[in-house]
Every structure is written in structure tokens, then in C-alpha cells.
Amino acid sequence: MEKENFNRSDCLALTIRKEHRLIVVNKAVKKTITVSLKTIFAAICLTLLNVFV
């Protein structure tokens, strides 16, 4: 009986660890995309300002 409890808690810990890693990777990807889009938008705005000024 003790062995089953250990296996269940170990499995739960691995599942939580895997989900945590997925959340961290997901946040990193979203942040990277957001920063990239802001940078592209800023570059376009500066280019347009240089053309018209």
C-alpha cells in the first residue's frame, strides 16, 4: 500500500512539474512575441516620421 501512495504522489509531482514548465515556456514565448511586435511597430513609426519630417 505504501508503494502505491509513493507512486501516486511521485506521478502527481511530475505532472505538476511538467505543467509548470509548460506555463513558463508559454509565458516566455508570449513575452518574446509581444516585445518583437512592439519593436517592429516602433521601427515602422520611426521610419514614417523620418520620411515625413
Contacts in CASP RR format, 6 or more apart in sequence:
PFRMAT RR
TARGET T0000
AUTHOR 0000-0000-0000
METHOD contacts of the structure
MODEL  1
MEKENFNRSDCLALTIRKEHRLIVVNKAVKKTITVSLKTIFAAICLTLLN
VFV
END
